[in-house]
Amino acid sequence: RQHLPRSPLMMEYGAGLAETLHTTLTTLVEARQVSAAQLPFYAVDLARFEAARLVAYHAADAEALVPTQLAGLPPEAVMELRFSAHPAACLLHLEHAVLEIWQRHQHAGATLEGLDIARPERILITRPALEVQVTVLCEAAALLLELLLAGQTLADAAARLADAHPEQELGQLLAPLLASGVFLALD
């Protein structure tokens, strides 16, 4: 009731659920009614994940960048490119192993037994064509994507990546991002 939809579209029902869950669970812990370990705080991240999937599914159609668009460009020109996010692209930084939790709950009788729920995840959600795609990213790939989506050139993002993650190779991180449909096609 606190977050009524602003339109009759069903996809907008539930907006604010993640924040409401977080507030409710935090209030219970702060009131000492229950310990944090007894509550499903992962449900907050799960609500964020579900909302992002829904937004991606209903996002505007747009042509995604494909790696072959870069093949004809000289390397210097590629390094000076600035990328734009596809309308369906979303990067989530979550405190819990949400993708596996979600995958397990797609089947009747699912349990979370044996799962390290508290494992943080960086999840990329895209929909370059008809299907929503979900990819778990390593910390370095998530950093690279954030830098590129913030408008940095590939050269500047590569330099920052080298400072933060010198063990990572730019090409190995960039190739799956390009193939995911996270960026808009070049003009």
C-alpha positions, 0 to 999 in steps of 0.5 A, spaced: 500 500 500 505 504 501 508 503 493 502 503 489 503 503 482 503 509 478 500 506 472 495 500 471 501 496 468 502 489 471 509 490 471 509 496 475 506 492 481 511 491 486 516 497 485 519 498 492 518 491 495 526 491 496 526 497 500 520 495 504 523 488 505 530 491 507 526 496 512 522 491 515 527 486 516 532 491 519 526 494 524 525 487 526 533 486 528 533 493 531 527 492 535 531 485 538 525 481 536 530 476 532 537 476 530 539 478 523 541 470 522 534 468 523 531 472 517 532 472 510 535 478 508 537 475 501 530 476 499 532 484 499 537 482 493 532 477 490 527 482 490 532 487 486 534 482 481 526 480 480 525 487 479 531 488 474 529 482 470 522 485 469 525 492 467 529 488 462 524 484 459 520 490 458 525 495 456 525 498 449 528 494 443 534 497 440 540 494 436 545 491 441 553 492 439 556 486 436 563 485 436 564 485 429 562 492 429 569 494 432 573 489 427 573 494 422 576 500 426 583 501 427 585 499 435 587 507 436 579 508 434 577 502 439 581 505 445 577 512 444 570 509 444 565 511 449 559 506 450 552 507 451 548 502 455 543 498 452 536 500 454 535 493 457 542 493 461 543 493 468 548 491 473 547 489 480 551 489 486 548 484 491 550 481 497 547 474 496 548 469 491 541 471 488 542 467 481 543 461 484 537 462 489 533 464 484 535 458 479 534 453 485 527 456 486 525 455 479 523 448 481 518 445 486 521 442 492 527 447 492 532 448 498 538 452 499 541 447 503 549 447 501 549 454 498 553 459 501 548 464 501 552 470 503 557 470 497 556 477 494 555 477 486 555 482 481 550 480 476 549 483 469 542 483 466 541 484 459 536 483 453 539 484 446 534 480 443 527 477 445 530 473 452 533 476 458 540 474 459 543 473 466 551 473 467 555 473 473 561 478 473 567 477 476 569 484 480 574 486 475 569 485 469 564 489 473 569 495 474 570 495 467 563 495 465 561 501 470 567 505 468 564 504 460 557 505 462 559 512 466 562 514 459 569 513 460 573 511 454 576 504 453 583 507 454 581 510 460 577 504 463 583 500 461 588 504 465 583 504 471 582 497 470 590 495 470 591 499 476 585 496 480 586 489 477 593 488 474 592 481 473 586 481 469 587 482 461 582 487 458 581 483 452 578 477 456 574 481 460 571 485 454 569 480 449 564 477 454 561 484 455 561 485 448 557 479 446 552 480 452 548 485 448 550 490 454 552 496 449 548 500 444 550 499 437 555 504 434 552 510 430 
